[in-house]
Amino acid sequence: MTASIERTLEFKAPLERIWTAITDAGELAAWFPNNGASFEPTPGFIGWFDWDIEECSGRYAVEVVEVEPMQRISWRWARQPDVSIQDADTTLVEWRLESLPNGGTRLHMLESGFQRDQDRADNVEGWQQELGELQDYLNR
């Protein structure tokens, strides 16, 4: 397996706002998959993220693994579109939230389980774009 991807961001928004942005299907769809999402922050929930862009078009299966409300959530998601989560090559995405003394929030994201260096490289670029969209979304 190859190395993981780690990113840490700080927001002026309170923890509850960040939690909603990363766990509510409607809010996820506003910054993450550009074509909709089926997602619930419930362990065992199986849903999807749908993209309609050249780099990754299709519906990607996702399964929620662990949830500690307002603290952390993790999900496995498929590397290929239109494949069930049980049949897919997956990676694990973990999010941790931390309240800051100024009322803001620190968000830590870790993606692990890559089988190929190219898959990791693709997602490094993808997370740069997606987390930038999250920042823009929350700074409106």
C-alpha positions in Angstrom: 0.0 0.0 0.0 1.1 3.5 -0.7 1.2 6.5 1.6 -2.0 8.3 2.8 -3.2 11.8 2.2 -3.5 14.2 5.1 -4.9 17.7 5.2 -5.7 20.1 8.0 -7.8 23.2 7.6 -8.9 25.8 10.1 -12.3 27.6 9.8 -13.8 30.6 11.5 -17.1 28.7 11.6 -18.1 26.8 14.8 -17.7 23.0 15.0 -21.4 22.4 14.5 -21.3 24.2 11.1 -18.4 22.2 9.9 -19.9 18.9 11.1 -23.1 19.7 9.1 -21.1 20.5 6.0 -19.3 17.1 6.0 -22.2 14.9 7.1 -25.5 16.3 5.6 -26.2 14.9 2.1 -27.5 18.3 0.8 -24.6 20.2 2.1 -22.1 17.6 0.8 -23.6 17.9 -2.6 -23.0 21.7 -2.5 -19.2 21.4 -2.3 -18.1 17.7 -2.9 -19.9 15.6 -5.5 -21.2 18.0 -8.2 -24.2 15.9 -9.1 -25.7 14.8 -5.8 -25.2 12.5 -2.8 -26.9 9.9 -0.8 -25.3 10.0 2.7 -26.3 9.7 6.3 -23.9 9.9 9.3 -24.9 6.4 10.5 -22.5 3.5 10.8 -23.2 0.9 8.1 -25.1 3.4 5.9 -24.4 2.7 2.2 -24.9 5.6 -0.1 -23.2 7.3 -3.0 -21.5 10.4 -4.3 -22.2 11.3 -7.9 -19.9 13.3 -10.2 -20.5 14.5 -13.7 -17.1 15.8 -14.6 -14.5 14.5 -17.1 -12.0 13.3 -14.5 -14.4 11.1 -12.5 -17.9 10.8 -13.9 -20.3 8.4 -12.3 -21.8 7.3 -9.0 -19.2 6.2 -6.4 -20.4 3.9 -3.6 -19.7 5.0 0.0 -20.2 3.2 3.3 -20.1 5.0 6.7 -17.7 3.1 9.0 -17.6 5.1 12.3 -19.3 8.1 13.7 -18.7 10.1 16.9 -21.1 13.0 16.5 -19.4 16.4 16.3 -16.0 14.7 16.7 -15.2 12.3 13.9 -16.6 10.3 11.0 -15.1 7.9 8.6 -16.2 6.3 5.4 -15.0 3.8 2.8 -15.6 4.7 -0.8 -15.2 3.1 -4.1 -12.3 3.9 -6.4 -14.4 3.1 -9.5 -17.8 4.4 -10.4 -21.0 2.3 -10.6 -19.6 -0.6 -8.6 -21.1 -1.8 -5.3 -19.1 -1.0 -2.2 -18.7 -4.8 -1.6 -17.1 -5.3 -5.0 -15.0 -2.1 -5.2 -11.4 -1.3 -4.5 -11.9 1.2 -1.6 -10.0 3.8 0.5 -10.9 5.0 4.0 -11.5 8.7 4.6 -11.4 9.9 8.2 -12.5 13.3 9.4 -11.7 14.7 12.9 -13.0 18.0 14.2 -11.5 20.1 17.0 -13.0 23.3 18.5 -10.5 26.2 18.6 -10.4 28.8 21.4 -11.4 31.6 19.0 -14.7 29.8 18.3 -13.5 28.3 15.0 -12.8 24.7 14.1 -9.8 22.7 13.0 -10.7 19.9 10.5 -8.3 17.1 9.9 -8.8 14.7 6.9 -6.9 11.5 6.3 -7.4 9.2 3.4 -5.6 5.8 3.5 -5.6 2.4 1.8 -4.4 3.3 -1.6 -3.3 0.2 -3.6 -1.5 2.2 -6.3 0.7 5.3 -6.3 -1.3 6.8 -9.2 -4.6 6.4 -7.3 -3.1 8.4 -4.4 -1.7 11.0 -6.8 -5.1 11.4 -8.4 -6.7 12.0 -5.0 -4.1 14.5 -3.9 -5.2 16.7 -6.7 -8.8 15.9 -6.1 -8.7 16.8 -2.4 -6.9 20.0 -3.2 -9.8 21.0 -5.4 -12.6 19.6 -3.1 -11.3 21.1 0.1 -10.9 24.4 -1.6 -14.5 24.2 -2.6 -15.4 23.4 1.1 -13.5 26.5 2.2 -15.3 28.6 -0.4 -18.7 27.1 0.6 -18.2 27.8 4.2 -16.8 31.3 3.7 -19.9 32.5 1.7 
